[in-house]
Amino acid sequence: MKLFRLGGRVVAKKVENTSTHQPLWLQEYIDFPKKQNQLYKKTLKILILSQIFGGAGLGAGITVGALLAKEMLGSENAAGIPIALFTIGSAVAALLIGASSQRFGRRAGLAGGFLIGGLGAIGVVIAALINSIALLFVALLIYGAGMASNLQARYAGTDLANEKQRATAASMALVSTTLGAVVGPNLVTPMGEFAESIGVPNLAGPFIMSGAAFIIAGLILLIFLRPDPLFVSTAIANAEKKDHKVQTGGSLKNPTINKKGIMVGAVIMILAQLIMTAIMTMTPVHMGHHGHSLSEVGLVIGFHIAAMYLPSPLTGLLVDKFGRTIMAIASGATLLAAGLVAAFAPVDSLLLLILALVLLGVGWNIGLLTGTALIIDSTHPSVRAKTQGTFDVFVALSGAAGGALSGMIVAHSSYTVLSISGAFISLLLIPVVVWYSRWNQVKS
């Protein structure tokens, strides 16, 4: 019999001798589901707040990155370089954030990524100010750490979620990005004017906001994400495993990992990221060719980023309710439609460009949450963060490939060819998830 303090009362509870080395505060979370639920809700609130700022930092940089590179390098072939660079930086950061989160907790990993990303955004501003291509490339790589934290924050919301809450919990971190992500692109013009007023090139202005937003997001997590949800969920899972051993008299097995589930989840996210990044990267350049203003570019990208994140609560509910297979197929179908609309929309039709980029965002959203849920389903908390970080590397690299190749494809063919290519790549999702669904049925 042990005594615990809960809500001002001392509570006696009989516990097995399974967690003798746990601190008292952690033991309370292990023994009382009510405390677990309270921490789950608190974690989501902190993530929502930090993601609002993280979204602003992400959205502003995406909107003008290609245009800044084109201006500084003087070549359209370079338009895809910024997204390629900060997605490569995001890939490296994803691995480091995953490893550091597994060892030191979500708080250290995610906050560190945002703070480093903020420094990268400041570096972009300095590079534009002194017209240094080398510094621009290095700064864009570092800026990618903010993108990695912004994306991996979805996992932190799921640490204390049960199986029926996982996609929904991940969606809460994503949807909170919407406000900042929509506001960011639409502040391109005023931030450009502000930059010019202090002697900084116009297109570097949005990166001033990106730097401030990423740093604020990092500080929110560093100060308030306590106790760390990953540490608590790992302790709970280990205690449950030990309890099972005591009750059954069996051996304590290693954490179960469903490698096929992890791989299929990764493939879904990788293809969605590749298609979305490629088409999104070249849309501002395509619009610029046909006389659209910078404010119209910001409007289209703002709608696109809203579509990437705003549907998340509904998407999460649908993934949890109807299952991973159906929603993965829905992702492929939506991305197919996005590519076809982008390819055949009249160049002067702002409305159809918005529709294409909205469909592109929604397809990516469905794919990301479906793949995320599959990876969480297939891992144990004791290895989850490291596994998540590892596979987010491949997601980021697919984005880098999409960003780099998109500029070359458009330069040597057209935006239409790029969009049609993305549409047909999306069809690869269907056989992959159908195969996994049949394998899962046979196994069960």
C-alpha positions in Angstrom: 0.0 0.0 0.0 1.3 3.4 -1.0 0.1 7.0 -0.3 -0.2 9.6 -3.1 -1.3 13.2 -3.0 -4.0 13.9 -5.5 -6.0 17.2 -5.6 -5.1 18.1 -2.1 -6.2 14.6 -0.7 -3.9 11.8 0.4 -5.0 8.7 -1.5 -4.1 5.1 -0.6 -3.6 2.7 -3.5 -2.3 -0.8 -3.7 0.4 -1.1 -6.3 2.5 -3.9 -7.6 6.3 -3.5 -7.0 6.8 -2.6 -10.7 8.0 1.0 -10.5 10.1 1.2 -7.4 12.6 3.5 -9.1 10.1 6.0 -10.4 9.9 9.5 -8.8 6.7 10.1 -6.8 5.3 12.6 -9.3 5.8 10.2 -12.2 4.3 7.3 -10.2 1.1 9.4 -9.8 0.7 9.6 -13.5 1.3 5.9 -13.8 -1.3 5.0 -11.2 -4.1 7.6 -11.9 -5.7 7.8 -15.4 -7.3 11.1 -14.4 -3.8 12.6 -14.0 -2.8 11.2 -17.4 -5.9 12.8 -19.0 -5.1 16.1 -17.4 -1.6 16.1 -18.8 -2.9 15.0 -22.2 -5.2 18.1 -22.4 -2.5 20.4 -21.0 0.0 19.2 -23.6 -2.4 19.8 -26.4 -3.0 23.4 -25.2 0.7 24.2 -25.1 1.3 22.6 -28.5 -1.6 24.7 -30.0 -0.1 27.9 -28.7 3.4 27.2 -29.9 2.1 25.9 -33.3 0.3 29.2 -34.0 3.7 31.0 -33.9 5.5 28.1 -35.6 3.0 28.3 -38.5 3.6 32.0 -39.0 7.4 31.2 -39.2 6.8 28.5 -41.7 4.2 30.2 -44.0 6.1 33.4 -44.6 9.3 31.7 -45.6 7.6 29.3 -48.0 5.8 32.2 -49.8 8.9 34.2 -50.8 11.8 31.7 -50.6 11.7 30.8 -54.3 11.3 34.5 -55.3 14.2 35.6 -53.1 16.5 32.9 -54.6 15.5 33.8 -58.2 16.3 37.5 -57.4 19.7 36.9 -55.8 20.9 34.2 -58.2 19.3 35.7 -61.3 18.1 32.3 -62.7 14.8 30.5 -62.7 16.6 27.2 -62.3 17.4 28.4 -58.8 13.8 29.0 -57.8 13.5 25.5 -56.3 16.7 25.7 -54.3 15.3 27.4 -51.1 12.7 24.8 -50.4 15.2 22.1 -51.4 17.7 23.5 -48.9 15.4 24.0 -45.9 13.8 20.7 -46.5 17.3 19.1 -46.4 17.9 21.0 -43.3 14.6 19.8 -42.0 15.6 16.2 -42.7 18.8 16.5 -40.7 16.9 18.3 -37.9 14.2 15.7 -37.9 16.7 13.0 -37.1 18.4 15.1 -34.4 15.0 16.2 -32.9 13.8 12.6 -32.8 17.0 11.3 -31.1 17.2 14.2 -28.6 13.4 13.8 -27.9 13.9 10.1 -27.1 16.7 10.9 -24.8 15.9 14.3 -23.3 12.1 14.6 -24.0 9.8 16.3 -26.4 10.4 19.7 -24.7 14.2 19.8 -25.4 13.9 18.4 -29.0 11.0 20.6 -30.2 12.1 23.8 -28.5 15.7 23.4 -29.8 14.5 22.9 -33.3 12.3 26.1 -33.2 15.1 28.2 -31.7 17.7 27.0 -34.2 15.2 27.6 -37.1 14.7 31.2 -35.8 18.4 31.8 -36.1 18.3 30.4 -39.6 15.6 33.0 -40.6 17.8 35.8 -39.2 20.7 34.5 -41.3 18.5 34.7 -44.4 17.8 38.3 -43.7 21.5 39.1 -43.2 22.4 37.1 -46.4 19.9 39.2 -48.4 21.3 42.4 -46.8 24.9 41.7 -47.8 24.0 39.8 -50.9 25.8 36.6 -49.8 24.7 33.5 -51.7 26.9 31.2 -49.5 25.3 32.6 -46.3 21.8 32.3 -47.9 22.3 28.6 -48.5 23.7 27.9 -45.0 20.9 30.0 -43.4 18.2 28.2 -45.4 19.6 24.8 -44.2 19.4 26.0 -40.6 15.9 27.5 -41.1 14.8 24.0 -41.9 15.0 23.1 -38.2 12.0 25.2 -37.5 10.1 23.3 -40.2 11.1 20.0 -38.6 9.9 21.1 -35.2 6.7 22.4 -36.7 6.0 19.0 -38.2 7.2 16.8 -35.4 5.0 18.6 -32.8 2.1 16.5 -34.1 3.7 13.5 -32.4 3.9 15.1 -29.0 0.2 15.5 -28.9 -0.2 11.7 -29.4 2.1 10.5 -26.6 -0.7 10.2 -24.0 -3.5 9.5 -26.5 -5.2 6.1 -26.7 -5.6 4.2 -29.9 -8.9 5.8 -30.8 -7.5 9.3 -30.2 -4.2 9.2 -32.0 -5.1 10.8 -35.4 -7.3 13.3 -33.7 -4.6 14.2 -31.2 -2.1 14.7 -34.1 -4.6 16.8 -35.9 -4.9 19.3 -33.0 -1.2 20.2 -33.3 -1.6 20.6 -37.1 -4.8 22.7 -37.1 -3.3 25.2 -34.6 -0.7 25.9 -37.2 -3.4 27.3 -39.5 -3.8 30.7 -37.9 -0.1 31.6 -38.1 0.3 29.8 -41.5 -2.5 31.8 -43.1 -1.5 35.2 -41.5 2.2 34.7 -42.5 1.8 34.7 -46.3 -0.7 37.6 -46.2 1.8 39.7 -44.3 4.3 39.4 -47.2 3.6 42.9 -48.6 3.6 44.8 -45.2 6.7 42.9 -44.0 8.4 43.7 -47.3 7.6 47.4 -46.9 8.8 47.3 -43.3 12.1 45.7 -44.5 12.6 48.4 -47.1 12.0 51.0 -44.4 15.0 49.7 -42.4 17.2 49.2 -45.5 16.6 45.4 -45.9 15.6 44.0 -49.3 11.9 43.6 -49.8 11.7 39.8 -50.2 13.8 39.3 -47.0 11.1 41.0 -44.9 8.9 37.9 -44.3 12.0 36.1 -42.8 12.2 38.8 -40.1 8.7 37.6 -39.0 9.7 34.0 -39.4 12.7 34.4 -37.1 10.6 36.1 -34.4 7.8 33.6 -34.7 10.1 30.5 -34.5 11.9 31.8 -31.4 8.6 32.6 -29.6 7.3 29.1 -30.4 10.5 27.5 -29.0 10.4 29.6 -25.8 6.7 28.5 -25.2 7.7 24.8 -25.4 10.9 25.3 -23.3 9.0 27.0 -20.5 5.7 25.3 -20.4 5.9 21.7 -21.7 6.3 20.2 -18.3 6.2 17.3 -17.3 7.4 15.9 -20.6 4.6 13.8 -22.2 7.0 11.3 -23.8 8.7 10.5 -20.5 5.3 10.0 -18.9 3.9 7.8 -21.7 7.0 5.7 -21.7 6.8 5.1 -18.0 3.1 4.2 -18.3 3.8 1.7 -21.1 6.7 0.1 -19.2 4.6 -0.2 -16.0 1.8 -1.8 -18.0 4.3 -4.3 -19.5 5.7 -5.2 -16.1 2.2 -5.6 -14.7 1.4 -8.0 -17.5 4.5 -10.0 -16.7 3.5 -10.2 -13.0 -0.1 -11.3 -13.8 0.8 -13.9 -16.4 4.2 -15.0 -15.1 5.6 -14.6 -18.6 8.8 -13.1 -19.8 9.3 -9.4 -20.4 9.5 -9.1 -24.1 11.1 -6.3 -26.1 8.8 -3.6 -27.4 6.7 -4.8 -30.3 7.3 -3.0 -33.6 5.2 -3.5 -36.8 7.8 -2.8 -39.5 5.4 -3.2 -42.3 3.0 -0.7 -40.7 5.9 1.8 -40.2 7.0 1.4 -43.8 3.6 1.9 -45.3 2.9 4.9 -43.1 6.2 6.4 -44.2 5.5 5.8 -47.9 2.1 7.6 -47.6 3.7 10.6 -46.0 6.7 10.6 -48.5 4.6 10.6 -51.6 2.2 13.2 -50.3 5.1 15.4 -49.3 6.8 15.0 -52.7 3.7 15.9 -54.7 2.7 18.8 -52.5 6.1 20.4 -52.3 6.8 20.1 -56.1 3.6 21.8 -57.2 3.5 24.4 -54.3 7.1 25.5 -54.9 6.6 26.5 -58.5 3.1 28.0 -58.2 4.4 31.5 -57.1 6.9 31.5 -60.1 4.1 30.3 -62.5 1.9 33.1 -61.3 4.6 35.6 -61.6 5.1 34.6 -65.2 1.5 35.4 -66.0 1.3 38.8 -64.3 -0.2 38.0 -60.9 0.9 40.3 -58.1 2.8 39.4 -55.0 -0.4 39.9 -52.9 -2.2 37.4 -55.2 0.6 35.0 -54.7 0.3 35.4 -51.0 -3.5 34.8 -51.2 -3.1 31.6 -53.1 -0.3 30.3 -50.8 -2.3 31.4 -47.8 -5.3 29.3 -48.9 -3.0 26.4 -49.6 -1.4 26.4 -46.2 -4.9 26.8 -44.6 -6.0 23.7 -46.5 -2.9 21.9 -45.3 -3.8 22.4 -41.6 -7.4 23.7 -41.2 -9.1 20.4 -42.0 -7.0 18.5 -39.5 -9.7 18.0 -36.7 -12.1 16.5 -39.3 -9.4 14.5 -40.9 -8.2 13.1 -37.6 -11.8 12.0 -36.7 -12.2 10.3 -40.1 -8.9 8.5 -39.8 -9.8 7.2 -36.3 -13.3 6.3 -37.4 -13.0 4.8 -40.9 -9.4 3.5 -40.6 -6.0 4.1 -42.2 -6.6 2.3 -45.5 -9.7 4.3 -46.7 -8.2 7.6 -45.8 -4.9 6.8 -47.5 -6.8 6.1 -50.7 -8.7 9.4 -50.2 -5.4 11.2 -50.0 -4.3 9.8 -53.3 -7.6 10.7 -55.0 -7.4 14.3 -53.7 -3.8 14.8 -54.8 -4.7 13.4 -58.2 -7.5 16.0 -58.5 -5.2 18.8 -57.3 -2.6 18.0 -60.0 -5.1 17.9 -62.8 -6.8 21.2 -61.8 -3.4 22.9 -61.5 -2.3 21.5 -64.9 -5.4 22.6 -66.9 -6.5 25.8 -65.0 -6.4 28.9 -67.2 -3.3 30.9 -66.3 -5.4 34.0 -65.5 -7.9 32.2 -63.3 -7.0 33.1 -59.7 -10.0 31.1 -58.5 -8.9 27.8 -60.1 -5.4 28.2 -58.9 -6.8 28.6 -55.4 -8.9 25.5 -55.9 -5.9 23.5 -57.1 -3.7 24.5 -54.2 -6.5 23.9 -51.7 -7.0 20.4 -53.0 -3.2 20.0 -52.8 -3.2 21.0 -49.2 -6.1 18.8 -48.2 -4.6 15.7 -50.0 -1.3 16.3 -48.1 -3.2 16.7 -44.8 -5.0 13.4 -45.2 -1.8 11.6 -46.2 0.2 13.1 -43.3 -2.3 12.2 -40.6 -2.9 8.8 -42.0 0.8 8.0 -42.2 1.3 9.5 -38.7 -1.4 7.3 -37.2 0.1 4.2 -38.8 3.6 4.9 -37.4 2.2 5.5 -33.9 0.1 2.3 -34.1 3.3 0.4 -35.1 5.7 1.6 -32.4 6.3 1.5 -28.6 6.8 4.7 -26.6 10.3 3.6 -25.6 11.5 3.8 -29.3 8.7 6.0 -30.8 10.4 9.4 -30.9 13.5 8.1 -32.5 11.6 6.1 -35.1 9.4 9.1 -35.9 12.4 11.3 -36.3 14.1 8.7 -38.6 11.2 8.4 -41.0 10.5 12.2 -41.0 14.0 12.4 -42.5 12.7 10.6 -45.6 9.6 12.8 -45.6 11.8 15.9 -45.6 14.1 14.5 -48.2 11.2 13.8 -50.5 10.2 17.4 -50.1 13.8 18.5 -50.9 13.7 16.3 -54.1 10.3 17.8 -55.0 11.5 21.4 -54.5 14.8 20.9 -56.4 13.3 18.9 -59.3 10.3 21.2 -59.7 12.4 24.2 -60.8 14.2 22.1 -63.4 11.1 20.5 -64.7 9.3 23.8 -65.2 12.4 25.5 -66.7 12.8 22.7 -69.3 9.1 21.9 -69.9 6.2 23.6 -68.1 4.1 24.0 -65.0 1.5 21.8 -66.7 3.9 18.9 -67.1 4.9 19.2 -63.4 1.3 19.2 -62.2 0.4 16.2 -64.4 3.4 14.3 -63.1 2.4 14.9 -59.5 -1.2 13.7 -60.3 0.0 10.4 -61.7 2.5 9.8 -58.8 -0.4 10.1 -56.4 -1.9 6.9 -57.9 1.0 4.9 -56.4 -0.6 5.3 -52.9 -3.5 3.0 -53.8 -1.7 -0.3 -54.5 0.6 0.3 -51.4 -2.3 0.7 -48.9 -4.4 -2.1 -50.5 -1.5 -4.5 -50.2 -1.0 -3.5 -46.5 -4.7 -3.8 -45.8 -4.8 -7.4 -47.2 -1.6 -8.4 -45.3 -3.1 -7.0 -42.1 -6.3 -9.0 -42.6 -4.4 -12.2 -43.2 -2.3 -11.6 -40.1 -5.3 -10.9 -37.9 
